[in-house]
Amino acid sequence: MTNLGSHFFAQLLQALEYLHGQRIVHRDVKADNLLLSRSRHSDHVTVKLADFGLARRLPHDSNVISCDASGAPLFLAPETILEDLIGQPVDMWACGVILFILLAGYPPFWSSNDEKLLLSILQGHYSMPSPYWDNVSDEAKDLVRRLIVVDPSKRLTASEALNHPWIQIKAQQQAPQKHSQRRNFAAVICGVRAMLKFRRMNLKDSCHKRKSEKDVLN
């Protein structure tokens, strides 16, 4: 990932650091909810986290709450799928999935079948095969592994992720934003959105086919 891409990811972490400081869990961090805003007076591009429809505020006496399993399946944390008590770590899991996609160009967990997808998430089994990960630094891989962790208590917080060596190193190497880099980053986000849309279409067609077969049998 370019220095610019890591800068954009750091902005997402900063947004979550602020939200979590207010005891707010977004619960729907995904590519669809990342907006790129360009300043009128400069080439600076800001990443904004949108859609707070599923967001919940934690009570003052607890860091977890009980919620239904809602959100995009590809970005759901294991504890959300199991409908266990959830907290801010669910947002960090989703951040890990987004970072994985930005680094490799494909998601860590994938299946056209919802049950298989959710099972693979619960198991937390993913790989970093060649050639997709050949040019990714060990520091970047380490950050992914510290975010996509089945045990929520072992996941990095937003503040900890911002202090991770990969983020810090990239921040020091930060160069002026180039149009081609902004375009490439936006292309990755749009590509993920298209992938998810295609997956939803396949699931819809599959459900329609099963319904038609059921009607025929009846």
N, C-alpha and C positions, 0 to 999 in steps of 0.2 A: 504494500500500500504506500502511496506517496505521503510525503509529510503533510500535504493538505488534507488527505483522507483521515489521517490520525488527528489532525486539528479539528475536523468536523466531528469525529467520534468523541473527542475530548469535550466538545460543546454539549453533546448529548449527556455525557457524564456530569457536566456542570449543572445542566437543567435538573437532572435527577438528584444531585447533591442538594440543590435548593429545595426541591419538592420534599425530599425525605427529611430535610431539616424542619419542614413545616408539618411533619408526620403524615404526609400524603403519599399513598401508594397509587401509581398511575394505573397499573394492571393491564395496560394494552399498548405497551411499547412494541412497535413493529415498524417495518419499512413504510407502510401506508401512512403512518402518522408522523413521519419526518418531513418537514417542509423546509425548502431552501429559500431564503429571503436575501435579495441583493440590495445594497444601499444605493440610493439615488445619486449620492455624491461621491461614491468611490466604488472600487471593484470588490470590496469586502462582502463576503457571503456568510450569512448567519444560519445556523441550523435551529429550527424551532420544533418543539415537541407539541403535537396537537391532539385533539379529541380526548377530553377528560370524562367521557360518558360512563366509563367503568371505574373511575377513580374513587378511592375511599380514604377517609382520614382515620388514622389510628387513634384509639382512645388514649387518654393520658396515662392510664394505669396498665397498658399492655402494648407490646410491639407486634401483636398478631391479631387477626380478625378472622371470622368465618365468612366465606364467600362461595357462591356457586362457581362452577368451572366455566368461566366466560372468557372470550378472547379468541384471537386467531390461533388455531391448533399448532402451527409451525413454531410459535413463539411462547407457548405455554410451558411454565415450569412444572416439574413433577408434582410438587405439592398442590398446585392448582388442579391438575388432572385428578388427583386423588381426593380433592375437596377437603384437604387437611387445613389447619389454620395457616394462613399466609400473612406475609408482611413485605417489607421493602425488598427482600432478596428476590422476589418474583420479577421485579423490574431489572435486576442485575443479570438474571438468567437471560432475559430477552436481549439485554445489551450484548451478552456473550454471543448469542445467535446472530445478531446484526454484525458484530465484529467478524465472526467467522465468515459470513457471506461477503463482507467487504474485502477480506483478505484472500479468499479462495474463489469467489464468484458463484458459489452454490451453498445451500444450507447444510448444516450438520446432520439434520434428520429429515428424511423425505420418503413419502409413500403416497400413492393415489388412494390408498385405503386408510381411512381415519384410525381404525383400530390398530393397524400395524404401525402407523406413525406415532400414536400415543404410547404404544408399548416400547418402541425404540427410545422415546424420550424418557420414559420411566426407568429404563435400564441405563440410560446415559451413555450408550455406546456410539461413539463416532470416531472417525479416523482422519488423519492428515496425510493422504497419499501423494506420491510423486505423480505427475510433475507439478500439480497445482500448488503444492506447498514448498517447492524447492527454493524459491526466492524469498520466502517469508522468514524473518529473523526469529531466533530462539526466544527473544524477549516478547515478540508479538504472540507466538504460540503459547508462551507461559501465561500471558494475560487471558487468552481464550480459555485455557485450562482452569484458571482460577475463577472464571465467571460461569462457565458451563459445568457446574458441579451439582450432582444430585442432592447432596446434603446442603440445605440452605444456610446452615450455620457456618459452613466452610467457604461460602462465596464471599468475594470481596465486596465491600460497600462501595458506594460511588466515590467517597473521599479516598478510600484506599486505592481504588482503580486509578484515580487521577494522580496519585503519587507512585504508581507503578513505574518501574524503570523505562518501559517502552514509551509511555506517554511523556515522561520527562525528557528522554533523549530526543524524541521527535519534536518536542516543543523548542528545544535548543537549536534544532536544525531547521526550524520553520522558515520557509522562503516566501516571497511575495506570491500571492495567488495568481495563477495563470488561467486564462480562459479554457484552455484544453484540459487542465486538471479539473476545473469545476464541471466541465462537460462530462468528463469520464466518471466523476463521482455521481453526478446526476443520472448518468446512464446506468450505473449499477443499481441505484435505487429504483429507477423505472423498470429495469429488468426484473428485479425481485417482485415488484408489483404485478408485472405481466405474468410472471411465474405463478403467483398466488391466484390471479384471476383465472388463468388457464386451469389450475388445479380445481378451483371452485366450479368451473364449467364442467370438468370431467366428473366431479362428484354429483353435480346436478343431473347430468346425462345418465349416470349410473343409477341414481335414485329413480329417475323417470322410467328407465328400462326395467328395473325391478318391479315398479308399480304396474307397468304394462303387462309383465309376465304374470303377476299376481292376479290381475283382472282377467286374463285369459284362462287361468286355472280355475277361477271362480265361475 
